[in-house]
Amino acid sequence: MITVEETPLSGVMVITPQVFQDDRGFFLESFNAECFLKEGLPVDFVQDNHSRSVRGVLRG
């Protein structure tokens, strides 16, 4: 899920992804084509993720 905010600059938007966070760290989809298309934003790639885990956490 993303939030899209218009800015005073024509054609410039602030796109904020939903962040899932807990005591192990966080996860977010920094890009998801389906979310962008739902907001009317054309895209050329499919998905990009970003996560960070605290020391000792194993994700699989």
C-alpha positions in Angstrom: 0.0 0.0 0.0 1.2 3.5 -0.8 0.1 7.0 -0.1 0.4 9.6 -2.9 0.5 13.3 -2.1 0.4 16.1 -4.7 3.0 18.9 -4.3 3.0 22.5 -5.5 5.3 21.4 -8.3 3.4 20.2 -11.4 3.8 16.4 -11.9 5.8 16.0 -8.7 4.3 13.7 -6.0 5.5 12.3 -2.7 4.9 8.6 -2.6 5.1 7.0 0.8 5.0 3.2 1.2 3.4 1.3 4.2 6.1 0.1 6.7 5.6 -3.0 8.7 7.7 -2.8 11.9 8.2 -4.9 15.0 10.9 -5.8 17.5 12.8 -7.7 14.9 13.1 -4.8 12.4 11.0 -3.6 9.5 9.8 -4.5 6.0 8.5 -2.4 3.3 7.8 -2.7 -0.4 9.6 0.4 -1.8 7.9 -0.4 -5.2 4.9 -2.5 -6.2 3.5 -2.1 -9.7 0.0 -3.0 -8.7 -0.1 -0.2 -6.1 1.2 2.3 -8.6 -1.3 1.3 -11.3 -4.1 1.6 -8.8 -3.0 5.2 -8.2 -2.9 5.9 -11.9 0.9 6.0 -12.0 2.4 4.2 -15.1 5.3 1.8 -14.3 8.0 -0.2 -16.1 9.2 -2.6 -13.4 7.4 -5.0 -11.0 8.5 -4.8 -7.4 11.3 -3.6 -5.1 11.6 -4.5 -1.3 13.6 -3.2 1.5 14.0 -4.7 5.0 16.3 -4.5 8.0 16.6 -6.9 10.8 18.2 -6.4 14.2 21.2 -8.6 15.1 20.2 -12.3 15.7 17.1 -12.3 13.5 16.9 -14.9 10.8 14.3 -14.3 8.0 13.4 -16.9 5.5 
